[in-house]
């Protein structure tokens, strides 16, 4: 049984704790938050026997902890990974790996120097819809994959730290485009790098809350000639939008991870419905088993299984560095208004 420690008590930390309930050979044994009461509450909710800490180093030193999941805001990723690596434990870090390509490379250098196992928690490539589409594309169902269009959208982040561009590192493109950039790499092949990008971004609806872009579109050109269009939005009300459209020489596939078999019109609130629902009455579209629908459970099973076997997982910090490097080029393109080359990732 792999003992898992969780650093972070916010929305994504809670989601990861939920996802870990589906991992047969992993058990949440420790939680950590700057606010000990929050760490204690998270443990009480998901793993009553887990130890609660308000210090990352203390959690990492816990002998019951084998693998640490980092689920803190972007600006704290480097410090958290350093604490894990210093303790010689395996580490999984939430997306994006960092705020910039340079910071992502610094994080990668930390785990390489320490020789610790690492996994990049990019959930989109593990979601059931994407997994099935990838299986079909790999089998040649739509011939040669030519283009991909991916959209991830909602009405805005749930926590204040996302809106602070100075500390978060970016806006909607960094927050959400990291998902779709990696899903593009997943479909077109990681041995087929993104060579250049063209991107546009603007603050259309939330200038009172952020200096970062709340809307962005990026075109990614791959070495093999394929094109991915990535759309990221913090201005769309009505819940999550998670959609991929894949066009090949012999067909096309569409995935909609936010589609739900449960919907209706209600006059009285029924509690939590779905992430960023915006309304709890009227027409509602609750998503059952969100942690599973969005791929969080599947990714945690994959990471724990790979760690237990000493195998390299499907998503590593190297992938996180590539994603950040592609996004760096996108931000450069927003500033220049021209196509920008993507620098080779370390």
Secondary structure, 3 states (H helix, E strand, C coil): CEEEEEECCCHHHHHHHHHHCCCCCEEEEEEECCCHHHHHHHHHHHCCCCEEECCHHHHHHCCCCCEEEECCCHHHHHHHHHHHHHCCCEEEEECCCCCCHHHHHHHHHHHHHHCCCEEEECHHHHCHHHHHHHHHHHCCCCCCEEEEEEEEECCCCCCHHHHCHHHHCCCHHHHHHHHHHHHHHHHHCCCCCEEEEEEEEECCCCCCCCCCCCEEEEEEEECCCCEEEEEEECCCCCCCEEEEEEEECCEEEEEECCCCCCCEEECCCCCCCCCCCCCCCEEECCCCCHHHHCCHHHHHHHHHHHHHHCCCCCCCHHHHHHHHHHHHHHHHHHHHCCCEECCCCC
